[in-house]
Amino acid sequence: MADIEGELTVFDPRGAVEAARVAPAQRPAALAALRLGILDNTKWNANRLLRKTAELLEERYGVGPVAYYKKESFSKSADPALVAEIAANNDVVLTAIGD
């Protein structure tokens, strides 16, 4: 769309993104004996990918125990109560899309 002076006005389809900066979580020095939470987002193949990854983490790095959780839907954020439960009962958490 040209304006009166013949210049082109371009609109960014992404819109304005407003987000607070959040520092990444501190990484553990080792995975051995850490409680691992697995969050299945219900996307196709996510459960399969997560279970296999958890197996490998147990075998190779000694993580455990492993607790499994499931979101209501991949298109929605996890319920805050579920997030609080996962945070309270696990040392590290793994999630994946699986597509």
N, C-alpha and C positions, 0 to 999 in steps of 0.2 A: 504494500500500500504506500503510495507516494504522498508526501505532505505538500503543502503549498509551495515550498521552496524547491521542490523536485528531489528532495532527499528521501531515501527509503527508510521506513521505520520497521524494525524487526523486533518481534516479541519472542522472548525465550520461553519455549514450551515447558521448561522444567519449573518455572515459577520461582518464588523466593523460598529458600530452605532456611529454616530457623532451627538450630539445634545447639544444645549446650555441649561444650567440650567435656569429655569424660576420659579420665586417665585409664589406660588398660589395667586389668587386674595383675597383681604381682604373680609371677610364674613360680611354681614350685621347683625346687632344686632337683627332685627326683619324684617318680610316680609310685614307687614301691609302697604298698599298704595304704595308699590314699583311697578314700571313699569316692567312687566314680558314679556320677549321676548321668543317665542317658535320657535325653529328651527327644522323643519321637514326635515330629511335627505332622505326622499322618500323610505326608506326600508319598507317592508311589515309590517303592524301593527304599525309602528312608530307614524303615525298621530293619531291613536286611543288611544294609550298609552299616548301621549303627551296631547291630549285634555282632557282626563279623569284626568290626573295629574294636569293640570291647573285648572280644576273645583274644585278639592279637595283643592288646594292651595288657591283658592279664598274663598271657604266656610270656611275652617279651620283657615287660617292665614290672610285673607283680602288682598291678593295681588291684584293689578289691577292698571291701565288697562292692558289687555293682548293683545299683538300683535303677529301675526303669520307670519312666514317666511318659505320659502321652498328652499332647495338646488336644483341645477340642476340634480344631480345624487348622490346616496350614495357612489359611487366609486370615486368621485372627491372631492377635497377640495372646500369649499365654496368660491365663488368669493370674492376677497378682498373688492370690493365695497359693497357687501351684508354684510360682516362682519363689515365694517365701519358704515353702516346704523344701524345695530343691536346695536352696541356699543354706538352709539350716541343717540339712542332713547329708551334705556332700562336700568334699574338699575340692573337687574339680568336676566340670560338667561338659558333656559332649553333645552336640546336636549337628544335624546335617540335612541337606535337602534330598539327596538320593535320586535326582532326575538324571 
